[in-house]
Amino acid sequence: MYIDEWFGNDFYKQLPLGFHQHFSFGQFFRTHAYYPHENLELWRPISDPNEPTKTIASQFQIIAAGKDAFRRSIPLASPKLETNEEFLVVRAKVRPVVLVMPETPPMGVDNRGYRGRVQRRLCLVGQVFGLADPKTGREEFNPTFVQRIRKMEFPQAPPA
C-alpha cells in the first residue's frame, strides 16, 4: 500500500480560524523557498573613481562567487558590509511546505542589553515538490523513483 493511499480522504480536516497561531506537525503552508547554494552569486560594488575611500557604494553588479567570497579587503560603510560578509543574489519562489517541527516555546531568558539573540522564531519545514510540470504536464521524476517514494522506501536510512 502506498503512503498516500494509507492516509485516505479523511486524513485531512478543515482547520478553524486562527489555526496559524498554533503550529503543529503536518500543517501545510506556502512560503518563499530560495536556492542560495545552487549557483552562488554575489552583489558586489562597482568601483567609483569619484569615491576615494572605496567604502561607499551606489552601483553594484552580479558576479559569480570566487576565491575572495566572504574575504573582502575593505569594508563598506554605506551600505554597511563587513569584510567577512557579502550581499547574496538569491533566486526564490513561493512553494508549499509541510511543518516538521514547530517553533520552540519561549525560553524565558532576558537578553536585553546584549547583542546576541537568544530566541529565534523559526520552524523546520520540508518542501513539497510536484511530480509533473503544472504547465506542460511533463513528468519531473522517473516513475520508478516516484513509486519507491510512495512506498516510503528509503534505503539510505540506517537500519532500526
C-alpha positions in Angstrom: 0.0 0.0 0.0 1.3 3.5 -0.9 1.6 6.2 1.8 -0.9 8.4 0.0 -3.5 5.6 -0.1 -2.9 4.8 3.6 -3.8 8.4 4.6 -7.1 8.3 2.7 -9.5 11.1 2.2 -10.5 11.5 5.8 -6.9 12.3 7.0 -7.2 16.0 6.2 -9.6 18.2 8.0 -10.8 21.8 7.8 -8.9 24.0 10.3 -10.7 26.7 12.3 -10.0 30.4 12.0 -6.8 31.3 13.9 -5.1 27.9 13.3 -2.0 29.7 12.2 -1.4 30.9 15.7 -0.9 27.3 16.9 1.6 25.5 14.7 1.6 21.7 14.8 3.4 18.9 12.9 2.0 18.2 9.5 0.4 21.5 8.7 0.8 22.8 5.2 1.9 26.4 4.4 3.1 28.4 1.5 6.3 30.3 1.9 9.3 31.5 0.0 11.9 28.9 -0.8 15.3 30.0 -2.0 18.3 28.3 -3.5 21.4 30.2 -2.4 23.9 27.4 -2.8 22.7 26.2 -6.2 24.5 28.9 -8.1 26.2 31.2 -5.5 26.3 34.8 -6.8 27.3 38.0 -5.1 26.1 41.5 -5.4 29.4 43.4 -5.5 30.0 47.2 -5.6 31.4 48.7 -8.8 34.5 50.8 -8.3 33.6 54.5 -8.4 36.7 56.7 -9.3 35.0 59.7 -7.6 34.8 57.9 -4.2 38.4 57.8 -2.9 37.8 55.8 0.3 36.1 52.8 -1.6 33.8 52.5 1.4 30.6 53.9 -0.1 28.9 52.2 -3.0 25.9 53.3 -5.1 26.3 50.9 -8.0 26.5 47.1 -7.9 27.0 44.2 -10.3 26.2 40.5 -10.0 29.3 38.2 -10.1 29.9 34.5 -9.5 31.4 33.8 -6.1 35.1 33.4 -6.4 38.0 32.6 -4.1 37.6 36.0 -2.4 34.0 35.4 -1.4 33.4 36.4 2.2 37.0 37.8 2.3 36.7 41.3 1.1 39.7 43.6 1.6 37.8 46.8 2.5 34.5 47.0 4.5 31.7 49.2 3.2 30.3 52.0 5.3 27.3 52.5 3.1 25.5 50.2 2.7 27.1 48.5 5.7 29.1 45.4 4.9 32.0 43.9 6.9 34.9 42.2 5.2 33.6 38.8 6.1 30.1 39.5 4.7 28.6 39.5 1.2 25.4 40.6 -0.4 24.0 37.4 -1.9 21.9 37.2 -5.1 19.2 34.7 -4.3 16.7 33.1 -6.6 13.4 32.1 -4.9 9.8 31.2 -5.4 6.8 30.5 -3.3 6.3 26.8 -2.6 4.1 24.6 -0.4 5.9 23.2 2.7 4.8 20.8 5.4 5.7 21.7 9.0 8.1 19.2 10.5 8.9 20.9 13.8 7.1 23.9 15.2 9.0 26.8 16.8 10.3 26.1 20.2 8.4 27.8 23.1 9.9 30.9 24.6 13.0 30.1 26.7 12.3 32.7 29.4 15.7 34.3 29.0 16.0 38.1 29.2 18.9 39.1 26.9 18.1 42.8 26.6 21.2 45.0 26.5 23.2 42.3 24.8 23.8 41.8 21.1 23.1 38.1 20.8 19.6 36.9 20.0 18.6 34.0 22.2 15.1 33.2 20.9 14.6 33.0 17.1 11.1 32.3 15.8 11.9 29.5 13.4 10.2 26.3 12.3 11.6 23.3 10.5 9.7 22.6 7.3 10.1 20.3 4.3 9.4 21.5 0.8 6.6 19.7 -1.1 7.5 19.0 -4.7 5.2 18.3 -7.5 5.7 15.3 -9.7 4.9 17.0 -13.0 5.3 20.4 -14.5 1.9 22.1 -13.9 2.1 24.0 -17.3 3.1 21.2 -19.6 2.2 18.0 -17.6 5.7 16.7 -18.3 6.9 14.3 -15.6 9.7 15.7 -13.4 10.9 12.4 -11.9 11.5 8.9 -13.0 8.2 6.9 -12.4 10.2 4.1 -10.6 11.6 6.7 -8.2 8.0 8.0 -7.6 6.7 4.5 -6.8 9.6 4.0 -4.3 8.7 7.3 -2.6 5.0 6.3 -2.4 6.1 3.1 -0.7 8.2 5.1 1.8 11.3 3.2 0.6 14.4 4.9 1.8 17.4 2.6 1.5 19.9 5.3 2.7 18.3 5.3 6.2 20.3 3.3 8.8 18.6 0.1 9.9 16.5 0.4 13.1 
